[in-house]
Amino acid sequence: MIWSYILCGLAAVCAFAYAVITYKRKTHLAFVTGNMFMAACAVNLTYMARIWARTYFIASLTTSAYFVCLDFLVLSMVYYMTEFTQSKIEKPRFKRVLIFSVYFLTFIDAAVLILNVFHEVILRYQHHADSIYAIKFMFEPKPGFYIHLAFVYLLVAVIFFILIRKIVNVPKIYRARYVNTLLALCVIGLLTIFYMLELFKVPMDVAVLVYGFVCPLVYRNTFDYSSKGMLNTTRKMVLEYMGMPVILFDYEGYVADTNRDMRALFPALDDQVNRISMTDFLQLGAFHDLQSIETDQTFVWENPGSVGARRYHCVFNCLKDGKGHGIGHLLIMKNVETERDMLTRLYSKDSFYGEMDKLLAKGVYPVTVVVCNANGIGLVNDVYGWQKGNELLRKAADLLRENLPPGAILARLADGDMAAALTEMEQEYAIRAFENIKEQYGKVNDTGIDTDIEYGIAVIRDEGKSVEDAIREASESMRTKKLMNQSSQKSSLLDSLTQTLTESDYETEEHVERTREMAIRLGKALNLTDGDLGKLALLAVLHDIGKIAIPHSILLKPGKLTDAEWEIMKTHTEKGYRIASASKELKPIGEYILHHHERWDGGGYPGGLAGDEIPLLSRIITVVDSHDVMVHDRPYHKAMSWEAAEAELRRCSGTQFDPNLVEVFLEVLKEEAS
């Protein structure tokens, strides 16, 4: 008899202790699980009180309390099982109705059991002096007790249904924790049935003890299973599916584990009979750049075989325990040729350079390199969240794949830039292709925010230009164009400067735009590179930016300037150069701003350069800007006719203007007029 009390007390203490431990986790599942453990504790305590009963009233009271606690234990198990298996009811309204109904029925059942103490509603008690059980007062069920049992069994059936449904739906490797729970419930159920049928000749219901003593196992199965029980399986899955060849050597220097990528590179690793040593493996792979097996190092491995990529970036680590003792070695090999960006599925930067090296090694020229970037993504992220911004980046990548030739090498670089390498294609084709991509991107953008794609182009024609140089040139061209793009955040700098310039001088927005458009037309006629065309467009807008530092009394003087005033006016080229040089975005055009008032005959300022010494872009702006001033009204002169302006250009050709540029420019003007 005394052992019955001790065992029930220990089970109750065990359940209570784990309830406290579980509550400390402070999660919703921990709260639900802790409630279940507390209910198990109450079941053990009330059962201990029941077998201790010595009077009719105490036997009736403790038995009813015991069944009430069982009700709430089963109810808490239902709630725990829905959270543990993450069972979802699609419509929240139905879920609330279901939970309310179960709680309501449980409370009704509990109330009837409590009333039974005074009226014997569902149980009748009878003293059994010769009973082999420890309980002297045995209960005899009345018809209402079977309704109580039916309700409890219904809840148990719900628990089994939830568990079995989960076991059927989850992958096999995740089933063990749910199968363990199901087996524990089956054991409890069988012990209860054996007790009720008096198949066990023991002085107490053993299933009651299981409620308390099983709490540590439930706790572990609920909270520690994923970190302990699944650890080896998870590690193996990560190893197999990480997408990089991996090999692990034990402390004796033999192969301990590999993944499928490594076995594909080295089929000899599939040999299950002979142990392969690290020395044998390193000789097999001809890892000549691995200097020592005693230190961590990285190196590049050129694959001599026919399977796998040609180049791998390798990381070799000496594994040590907490005391610094060697416990093995790890080799991870990263395929630098086929690595992909996770968001866009384009090549990574390293993969792009690897593919370009292979392409250029074949001597395939020209290769047109394009770097592009989606403007306005930052604003989209701020307004709609980064998921929408990522969606637009993926759409941009998809447009590159759909509109560029199959042989194009596509990659995602840093800061959201994307690159494309087009073989045996000239700049003109790339311009047409990317203008088409820009147009399509505008149609797929459904955010209402002004976003588009800007791009820059560089052409590799021989070994004299490296991939790095081409990427740098194309990136610079793209960022120069971004200054001119209203949807780009960088355009605010240009807007501020041009606004200040138009307020300080006779320059108008119309003059600036006409100069820019005509300069671009002349640049294209001269077959300038995309990078120079971008600089030329920016120069057309900002070549006179130094005038914002000239006093208004001189700048806006209606009459002729004095010699002293003219000397001050001429400093605007140097002031413009300093303004541009102070900005990373404008620095590329600083030299052209400085020399845009040089003359072909050497009589200009500030350097007195002559002929081809004058930068080409400066010479272009000189011709285009002068012509626009001639044919449009200014406060200090009336507009010339186009014929008079042409005559003036020819008259100054060879003195003020580059004669070759004048001829090409006049041809462009004729094409416009025709």
HUCORJO-V429853 format. One record per backbone hydrogen bond with DSSP energy under -1.0 kcal/mol. CO is the residue of the C=O (numbers start at 1). NH is the residue of the N-H. If there is no record, write none. Layout:
co->CO nh->NH
co->CO nh->NH
This chain:
co->1 nh->5
co->2 nh->6
co->3 nh->7
co->4 nh->8
co->5 nh->9
co->6 nh->10
co->7 nh->11
co->8 nh->12
co->9 nh->13
co->10 nh->14
co->11 nh->15
co->12 nh->16
co->13 nh->17
co->14 nh->18
co->15 nh->19
co->16 nh->20
co->17 nh->21
co->18 nh->22
co->19 nh->23
co->20 nh->24
co->22 nh->25
co->23 nh->26
co->27 nh->31
co->28 nh->32
co->29 nh->33
co->30 nh->34
co->31 nh->35
co->32 nh->36
co->33 nh->37
co->34 nh->38
co->35 nh->39
co->36 nh->40
co->37 nh->41
co->38 nh->42
co->39 nh->43
co->40 nh->44
co->41 nh->45
co->42 nh->46
co->43 nh->47
co->44 nh->48
co->45 nh->49
co->46 nh->50
co->47 nh->51
co->55 nh->59
co->56 nh->60
co->57 nh->61
co->58 nh->62
co->59 nh->63
co->60 nh->64
co->61 nh->65
co->62 nh->66
co->63 nh->67
co->64 nh->68
co->65 nh->69
co->66 nh->70
co->67 nh->71
co->68 nh->72
co->69 nh->73
co->70 nh->74
co->71 nh->75
co->72 nh->76
co->73 nh->77
co->74 nh->78
co->75 nh->79
co->76 nh->80
co->77 nh->81
co->78 nh->82
co->79 nh->83
co->80 nh->84
co->81 nh->85
co->82 nh->87
co->91 nh->95
co->92 nh->96
co->93 nh->97
co->94 nh->98
co->95 nh->99
co->96 nh->100
co->97 nh->101
co->98 nh->102
co->99 nh->103
co->100 nh->104
co->101 nh->105
co->102 nh->106
co->103 nh->107
co->104 nh->108
co->105 nh->109
co->106 nh->110
co->107 nh->111
co->108 nh->112
co->109 nh->113
co->110 nh->114
co->111 nh->115
co->112 nh->116
co->114 nh->117
co->115 nh->118
co->115 nh->119
co->116 nh->120
co->122 nh->142
co->124 nh->140
co->126 nh->138
co->128 nh->131
co->136 nh->128
co->138 nh->126
co->140 nh->124
co->142 nh->145
co->144 nh->148
co->145 nh->149
co->146 nh->150
co->147 nh->151
co->148 nh->152
co->149 nh->153
co->150 nh->154
co->151 nh->155
co->152 nh->156
co->153 nh->157
co->154 nh->158
co->155 nh->159
co->156 nh->160
co->157 nh->161
co->158 nh->162
co->159 nh->163
co->160 nh->164
co->161 nh->165
co->162 nh->166
co->163 nh->167
co->164 nh->168
co->165 nh->169
co->166 nh->170
co->171 nh->174
co->172 nh->175
co->175 nh->179
co->176 nh->180
co->177 nh->181
co->178 nh->182
co->179 nh->183
co->180 nh->184
co->181 nh->185
co->182 nh->186
co->183 nh->187
co->184 nh->188
co->185 nh->189
co->186 nh->190
co->187 nh->191
co->188 nh->192
co->189 nh->193
co->190 nh->194
co->191 nh->195
co->192 nh->196
co->193 nh->197
co->194 nh->199
co->195 nh->198
co->200 nh->202
co->203 nh->134
co->205 nh->208
co->206 nh->210
co->207 nh->211
co->209 nh->213
co->210 nh->214
co->212 nh->215
co->214 nh->218
co->215 nh->219
co->216 nh->220
co->217 nh->221
co->218 nh->222
co->219 nh->223
co->220 nh->224
co->224 nh->228
co->225 nh->230
co->230 nh->234
co->231 nh->235
co->232 nh->236
co->233 nh->237
co->234 nh->238
co->235 nh->239
co->236 nh->240
co->237 nh->241
co->245 nh->333
co->246 nh->259
co->247 nh->331
co->248 nh->256
co->248 nh->257
co->249 nh->329
co->250 nh->253
co->253 nh->278
co->254 nh->250
co->257 nh->248
co->259 nh->263
co->260 nh->264
co->261 nh->265
co->262 nh->266
co->266 nh->269
co->267 nh->270
co->268 nh->271
co->276 nh->255
co->277 nh->281
co->278 nh->282
co->279 nh->283
co->280 nh->284
co->281 nh->285
co->282 nh->287
co->286 nh->288
co->287 nh->290
co->297 nh->316
co->299 nh->314
co->301 nh->312
co->310 nh->303
co->312 nh->301
co->313 nh->334
co->314 nh->299
co->315 nh->332
co->316 nh->297
co->317 nh->330
co->319 nh->327
co->321 nh->324
co->325 nh->321
co->328 nh->319
co->329 nh->249
co->330 nh->317
co->331 nh->247
co->332 nh->315
co->334 nh->313
co->339 nh->348
co->341 nh->345
co->346 nh->341
co->347 nh->412
co->348 nh->352
co->349 nh->353
co->350 nh->354
co->351 nh->355
co->352 nh->356
co->353 nh->357
co->354 nh->358
co->355 nh->359
co->356 nh->360
co->357 nh->361
co->359 nh->362
co->360 nh->363
co->366 nh->424
co->367 nh->460
co->368 nh->422
co->369 nh->458
co->370 nh->420
co->371 nh->456
co->372 nh->418
co->373 nh->454
co->376 nh->380
co->377 nh->381
co->378 nh->382
co->379 nh->383
co->380 nh->384
co->381 nh->385
co->385 nh->389
co->386 nh->390
co->387 nh->391
co->388 nh->392
co->389 nh->393
co->390 nh->394
co->391 nh->395
co->392 nh->396
co->393 nh->397
co->394 nh->398
co->395 nh->399
co->396 nh->400
co->397 nh->401
co->398 nh->402
co->399 nh->403
co->400 nh->404
co->405 nh->408
co->409 nh->421
co->410 nh->347
co->411 nh->419
co->414 nh->417
co->417 nh->413
co->418 nh->372
co->419 nh->411
co->420 nh->370
co->421 nh->409
co->422 nh->368
co->426 nh->430
co->427 nh->431
co->428 nh->432
co->429 nh->433
co->430 nh->434
co->431 nh->435
co->432 nh->436
co->433 nh->437
co->434 nh->438
co->435 nh->439
co->436 nh->440
co->437 nh->441
co->438 nh->442
co->440 nh->444
co->441 nh->445
co->449 nh->451
co->452 nh->375
co->454 nh->373
co->456 nh->371
co->458 nh->369
co->460 nh->367
co->462 nh->465
co->466 nh->470
co->467 nh->471
co->468 nh->472
co->469 nh->473
co->470 nh->474
co->471 nh->475
co->472 nh->476
co->473 nh->477
co->474 nh->478
co->475 nh->479
co->476 nh->480
co->477 nh->481
co->478 nh->482
co->481 nh->484
co->485 nh->488
co->488 nh->491
co->489 nh->492
co->490 nh->493
co->491 nh->495
co->492 nh->496
co->493 nh->497
co->494 nh->498
co->495 nh->499
co->496 nh->500
co->497 nh->501
co->498 nh->502
co->499 nh->503
co->500 nh->504
co->501 nh->505
co->508 nh->512
co->509 nh->513
co->510 nh->514
co->511 nh->515
co->512 nh->516
co->513 nh->517
co->514 nh->518
co->515 nh->519
co->516 nh->520
co->517 nh->521
co->518 nh->522
co->519 nh->523
co->520 nh->524
co->521 nh->525
co->522 nh->526
co->523 nh->528
co->524 nh->527
co->529 nh->533
co->530 nh->534
co->531 nh->535
co->532 nh->536
co->533 nh->537
co->534 nh->538
co->535 nh->539
co->536 nh->540
co->538 nh->542
co->539 nh->543
co->542 nh->545
co->544 nh->547
co->545 nh->548
co->546 nh->549
co->547 nh->550
co->551 nh->554
co->551 nh->555
co->552 nh->556
co->554 nh->557
co->562 nh->566
co->563 nh->567
co->564 nh->568
co->565 nh->569
co->566 nh->570
co->568 nh->571
co->569 nh->572
co->570 nh->573
co->571 nh->575
co->572 nh->576
co->573 nh->577
co->574 nh->578
co->575 nh->579
co->576 nh->580
co->577 nh->581
co->578 nh->582
co->580 nh->583
co->583 nh->587
co->586 nh->589
co->587 nh->590
co->589 nh->593
co->590 nh->594
co->591 nh->595
co->593 nh->596
co->595 nh->598
co->597 nh->605
co->599 nh->602
co->600 nh->611
co->610 nh->613
co->611 nh->614
co->615 nh->619
co->616 nh->620
co->617 nh->621
co->618 nh->622
co->619 nh->623
co->620 nh->624
co->621 nh->625
co->622 nh->626
co->623 nh->627
co->624 nh->628
co->625 nh->629
co->626 nh->630
co->627 nh->631
co->630 nh->640
co->634 nh->637
co->637 nh->634
co->641 nh->645
co->642 nh->646
co->643 nh->647
co->644 nh->648
co->645 nh->649
co->646 nh->650
co->647 nh->651
co->648 nh->652
co->652 nh->655
co->652 nh->656
co->652 nh->657
co->655 nh->601
co->656 nh->600
co->657 nh->654
co->658 nh->662
co->659 nh->663
co->660 nh->664
co->661 nh->665
co->662 nh->666
co->663 nh->667
co->664 nh->668
co->665 nh->669
co->666 nh->670
co->667 nh->671
co->668 nh->672
co->669 nh->673
co->670 nh->674
